[in-house]
Amino acid sequence: MIKVKARGNESIDQMLKRFKKMCEKEGLTKDIKRNSYYEKPSERRRRRQRKSVKRVIIGQ
């Protein structure tokens, strides 16, 4: 769980910015976007295969 505590005279906007940055670093926003709609198993498989092909091509 991500917690953000106020530092000194930090504004709400600054705290929110820090919170969003922590969520990005943890990969939470990417996970939420991926799970926000239903993905068929065949589409999931195709996406994973494309990702692995990119990894192999870049690794050479």
KEBA-951182 format. One record per residue (C-alpha): x, y, z. Coordinates in pm, 1 decimal. Layout:
BEGIN
+----------+----------+----------+
!        X !        Y !        Z !
+----------+----------+----------+
!        X !        Y !        Z !
...
+----------+----------+----------+
This chain:
BEGIN
+----------+----------+----------+
!        X !        Y !        Z !
+----------+----------+----------+
!      0.0 !      0.0 !      0.0 !
!    132.6 !    343.3 !    -93.5 !
!    130.0 !    608.5 !    178.1 !
!    223.4 !    972.3 !    143.0 !
!    293.3 !   1185.8 !    448.7 !
!    307.1 !   1563.7 !    437.2 !
!    650.4 !   1720.8 !    455.4 !
!    679.0 !   2057.5 !    630.2 !
!    487.0 !   2321.0 !    434.2 !
!    404.5 !   2088.9 !    143.2 !
!     81.3 !   2166.3 !    -40.8 !
!   -185.5 !   1912.8 !   -135.4 !
!    -86.6 !   1949.1 !   -501.8 !
!    274.6 !   1856.3 !   -425.4 !
!    163.5 !   1555.7 !   -219.5 !
!    -66.4 !   1441.6 !   -500.9 !
!    218.4 !   1475.5 !   -751.1 !
!    443.3 !   1262.8 !   -526.8 !
!    166.3 !   1003.0 !   -488.9 !
!    116.4 !    977.6 !   -865.0 !
!    490.9 !    940.9 !   -917.3 !
!    504.7 !    657.6 !   -661.2 !
!    211.4 !    484.0 !   -833.6 !
!    391.0 !    508.0 !  -1168.5 !
!    709.2 !    364.0 !  -1020.6 !
!    519.5 !     69.8 !   -869.0 !
!    344.1 !      0.1 !  -1200.3 !
!      5.4 !     48.2 !  -1040.5 !
!   -135.5 !    280.2 !  -1306.3 !
!    -33.7 !     46.6 !  -1588.2 !
!   -201.3 !   -244.9 !  -1408.8 !
!   -521.7 !    -48.1 !  -1353.4 !
!   -538.6 !     56.1 !  -1719.1 !
!   -480.6 !   -302.8 !  -1831.0 !
!   -756.4 !   -435.8 !  -1604.3 !
!  -1006.4 !   -158.0 !  -1676.1 !
!  -1163.0 !   -356.6 !  -1961.0 !
!  -1204.6 !   -723.6 !  -2042.0 !
!   -938.7 !   -875.3 !  -2262.0 !
!  -1005.7 !  -1203.1 !  -2436.9 !
!   -752.8 !  -1478.7 !  -2361.9 !
!   -651.2 !  -1492.7 !  -2729.6 !
!   -580.8 !  -1117.2 !  -2728.5 !
!   -379.4 !  -1152.0 !  -2407.4 !
!   -175.5 !  -1433.7 !  -2563.2 !
!   -108.3 !  -1227.7 !  -2878.0 !
!     -0.2 !   -926.6 !  -2670.4 !
!    241.1 !  -1138.9 !  -2466.8 !
!    387.8 !  -1295.0 !  -2782.1 !
!    444.7 !   -951.6 !  -2938.3 !
!    613.0 !   -836.4 !  -2617.0 !
!    844.9 !  -1139.5 !  -2609.8 !
!    935.8 !  -1090.9 !  -2977.3 !
!   1028.6 !   -726.6 !  -2905.5 !
!   1242.5 !   -841.0 !  -2614.7 !
!   1426.8 !  -1097.3 !  -2831.4 !
!   1483.7 !   -849.4 !  -3115.3 !
!   1609.9 !   -576.7 !  -2884.3 !
!   1833.3 !   -822.7 !  -2695.2 !
!   2033.1 !   -914.7 !  -3008.7 !
+----------+----------+----------+
